[in-house]
Amino acid sequence: MSDRRSEMHPTATFRRARSNDAAELFRVRTSVRENHQSKGELATQGVTRESMARMLASDDACGWCAELTEGIVAFAIARRSERDIFALFVEPGCEGRGLGSTLLNLAVEWLSASGSERLRLTTGRGTPAQSFYLNRGWADIGTPSAEVVMLERACRQTSEIT
């Protein structure tokens, strides 16, 4: 995949995430204000720098990151077997610049090209993230818990993996 630029943030470069990016992705993940979880809380769910590196090295997952001059400031990870967006996080101070939208589009395109017809993700109920997804065509299909909502959408059919 060639580097891409966001129209809303022309200085950002988008590229595939590599397993050796896991420490930076984990730093972004633990820096967020919304859906914040500490390293310890994430570890109880099996999410660590090491597990992210293994995921990115596998054939089942693909990740993308947005870089500014200071480094990685946002990332997304999609999983083929689960047909889901596993993660999409943007560092505080970089929100609202189109980085998340571009990363989400890259993940949806990859899953679509991988043969997925419907995609799912979970996010916090009543959060700006839920509104972000609903405004991009995702539909609320249920509630795994009082705090979490499951969203789903159809894939765009494409033959191009980006």
Kinemage of the C-alpha trace (Angstrom):
@kinemage 1
@onewidth
@group {chain A} dominant
@subgroup {mainchain}
@vectorlist {calphas} color= white
{ca met a 1} P 0.000 0.000 0.000
{ca ser a 2} L 1.371 3.368 -0.884
{ca asp a 3} L 1.284 6.210 1.583
{ca arg a 4} L -1.999 8.132 1.551
{ca arg a 5} L -2.802 11.593 2.762
{ca ser a 6} L -6.005 12.688 4.481
{ca glu a 7} L -7.797 15.569 2.801
{ca met a 8} L -8.628 17.010 6.230
{ca his a 9} L -5.079 16.562 7.502
{ca pro a 10} L -2.699 16.780 4.531
{ca thr a 11} L 0.396 16.298 6.703
{ca ala a 12} L -0.717 12.832 7.870
{ca thr a 13} L 0.661 9.741 6.185
{ca phe a 14} L -1.295 6.476 6.288
{ca arg a 15} L 0.434 3.125 6.009
{ca arg a 16} L 0.079 -0.494 6.989
{ca ala a 17} L 0.957 -1.106 10.602
{ca arg a 18} L 3.738 -3.601 11.276
{ca ser a 19} L 4.285 -5.828 14.280
{ca asn a 20} L 7.201 -3.612 15.357
{ca asp a 21} L 4.717 -0.693 15.616
{ca ala a 22} L 2.910 -2.427 18.496
{ca ala a 23} L 4.510 -0.348 21.254
{ca glu a 24} L 3.446 2.913 19.564
{ca leu a 25} L -0.053 1.573 18.852
{ca phe a 26} L -0.367 0.524 22.470
{ca arg a 27} L 0.777 4.008 23.558
{ca val a 28} L -1.990 5.564 21.433
{ca arg a 29} L -4.516 3.017 22.785
{ca thr a 30} L -3.757 3.899 26.404
{ca ser a 31} L -3.685 7.675 25.741
{ca val a 32} L -7.303 8.059 24.642
{ca arg a 33} L -9.931 9.818 26.757
{ca glu a 34} L -12.944 7.900 25.450
{ca asn a 35} L -12.995 4.148 26.181
{ca his a 36} L -9.807 4.650 28.173
{ca gln a 37} L -8.302 1.539 29.685
{ca ser a 38} L -5.029 1.200 31.520
{ca lys a 39} L -2.356 -1.303 30.525
{ca gly a 40} L -3.510 -3.490 33.421
{ca glu a 41} L -7.175 -3.373 32.381
{ca leu a 42} L -6.268 -4.231 28.794
{ca ala a 43} L -4.036 -7.088 29.958
{ca thr a 44} L -6.980 -8.719 31.767
{ca gln a 45} L -8.656 -8.878 28.334
{ca gly a 46} L -5.554 -10.340 26.711
{ca val a 47} L -4.608 -7.083 24.986
{ca thr a 48} L -0.912 -6.325 25.404
{ca arg a 49} L 1.864 -4.947 23.219
{ca glu a 50} L 2.919 -8.529 22.576
{ca ser a 51} L -0.578 -9.690 21.604
{ca met a 52} L -0.952 -6.697 19.270
{ca ala a 53} L 2.393 -7.541 17.644
{ca arg a 54} L 1.298 -11.177 17.154
{ca met a 55} L -2.028 -10.038 15.707
{ca leu a 56} L -0.330 -7.714 13.215
{ca ala a 57} L 2.106 -10.476 12.192
{ca ser a 58} L -0.739 -12.916 11.505
{ca asp a 59} L -2.547 -13.459 8.212
{ca asp a 60} L -5.887 -12.930 9.974
{ca ala a 61} L -5.458 -9.268 10.865
{ca cys a 62} L -4.373 -6.089 9.182
{ca gly a 63} L -3.648 -2.734 10.737
{ca trp a 64} L -3.081 0.793 9.506
{ca cys a 65} L -1.620 3.813 11.214
{ca ala a 66} L -1.661 7.550 10.728
{ca glu a 67} L 1.642 9.301 11.207
{ca leu a 68} L 2.495 12.934 11.735
{ca thr a 69} L 6.004 14.277 12.159
{ca glu a 70} L 5.901 13.282 15.848
{ca gly a 71} L 5.071 9.668 15.024
{ca ile a 72} L 1.991 7.433 15.062
{ca val a 73} L -1.098 9.304 16.287
{ca ala a 74} L -3.930 6.946 15.268
{ca phe a 75} L -4.472 3.353 14.211
{ca ala a 76} L -7.050 0.762 13.199
{ca ile a 77} L -6.923 -3.042 13.213
{ca ala a 78} L -9.356 -5.328 11.362
{ca arg a 79} L -9.710 -9.098 11.801
{ca arg a 80} L -10.729 -11.265 8.852
{ca ser a 81} L -11.944 -14.290 10.878
{ca glu a 82} L -14.145 -12.131 13.116
{ca arg a 83} L -15.185 -9.807 10.267
{ca asp a 84} L -14.729 -6.922 12.670
{ca ile a 85} L -12.974 -3.694 13.384
{ca phe a 86} L -10.964 -4.771 16.419
{ca ala a 87} L -9.581 -1.315 17.187
{ca leu a 88} L -9.775 2.285 15.996
{ca phe a 89} L -8.141 4.894 18.215
{ca val a 90} L -6.984 8.474 17.700
{ca glu a 91} L -4.648 10.243 20.093
{ca pro a 92} L -6.191 13.157 22.023
{ca gly a 93} L -5.503 16.416 20.203
{ca cys a 94} L -5.662 14.726 16.807
{ca glu a 95} L -9.393 13.957 16.810
{ca gly a 96} L -11.744 15.597 14.317
{ca arg a 97} L -9.136 15.810 11.553
{ca gly a 98} L -10.323 12.921 9.385
{ca leu a 99} L -7.721 10.445 10.620
{ca gly a 100} L -10.267 8.023 12.087
{ca ser a 101} L -12.482 8.222 8.995
{ca thr a 102} L -9.573 7.418 6.693
{ca leu a 103} L -8.435 4.519 8.886
{ca leu a 104} L -11.972 3.151 9.090
{ca asn a 105} L -12.300 3.288 5.298
{ca leu a 106} L -9.009 1.399 4.874
{ca ala a 107} L -10.177 -1.328 7.279
{ca val a 108} L -13.593 -1.663 5.607
{ca glu a 109} L -11.983 -1.857 2.149
{ca trp a 110} L -9.588 -4.590 3.308
{ca leu a 111} L -12.333 -6.654 4.941
{ca ser a 112} L -14.538 -6.249 1.873
{ca ala a 113} L -11.735 -7.348 -0.456
{ca ser a 114} L -11.159 -10.302 1.886
{ca gly a 115} L -14.695 -11.534 1.174
{ca ser a 116} L -16.584 -10.211 4.185
{ca glu a 117} L -20.155 -9.201 3.476
{ca arg a 118} L -21.115 -7.784 6.877
{ca leu a 119} L -18.862 -6.187 9.474
{ca arg a 120} L -19.214 -5.703 13.191
{ca leu a 121} L -17.635 -3.702 15.957
{ca thr a 122} L -18.377 -2.764 19.532
{ca thr a 123} L -18.101 0.652 21.125
{ca gly a 124} L -19.324 2.563 24.141
{ca arg a 125} L -23.051 3.308 24.266
{ca gly a 126} L -23.925 6.996 24.038
{ca thr a 127} L -20.369 8.034 23.209
{ca pro a 128} L -19.001 10.250 20.456
{ca ala a 129} L -17.550 7.049 18.945
{ca gln a 130} L -21.039 5.566 18.626
{ca ser a 131} L -22.180 8.710 16.795
{ca phe a 132} L -19.051 8.561 14.589
{ca tyr a 133} L -19.959 5.051 13.419
{ca leu a 134} L -23.714 5.678 13.090
{ca asn a 135} L -22.954 8.711 10.890
{ca arg a 136} L -20.904 6.424 8.623
{ca gly a 137} L -23.619 3.852 7.964
{ca trp a 138} L -23.212 1.473 10.886
{ca ala a 139} L -26.418 0.240 12.563
{ca asp a 140} L -27.052 -0.627 16.212
{ca ile a 141} L -27.825 -4.366 16.350
{ca gly a 142} L -27.763 -5.040 20.070
{ca thr a 143} L -26.259 -4.489 23.454
{ca pro a 144} L -23.610 -6.903 24.766
{ca ser a 145} L -23.702 -4.965 28.071
{ca ala a 146} L -25.192 -1.799 29.559
{ca glu a 147} L -22.097 0.173 28.531
{ca val a 148} L -21.359 -1.409 25.156
{ca val a 149} L -23.252 -1.423 21.870
{ca met a 150} L -22.669 -3.718 18.882
{ca leu a 151} L -22.785 -2.107 15.452
{ca glu a 152} L -22.942 -3.685 11.997
{ca arg a 153} L -22.755 -2.603 8.373
{ca ala a 154} L -22.585 -4.092 4.912
{ca cys a 155} L -19.246 -4.065 3.131
{ca arg a 156} L -18.629 -2.219 -0.059
{ca gln a 157} L -17.628 -4.723 -2.687
{ca thr a 158} L -14.193 -3.987 -4.075
{ca ser a 159} L -11.464 -6.002 -5.729
{ca glu a 160} L -8.714 -3.700 -4.535
{ca ile a 161} L -6.924 -4.300 -1.267
{ca thr a 162} L -5.455 -1.059 0.011
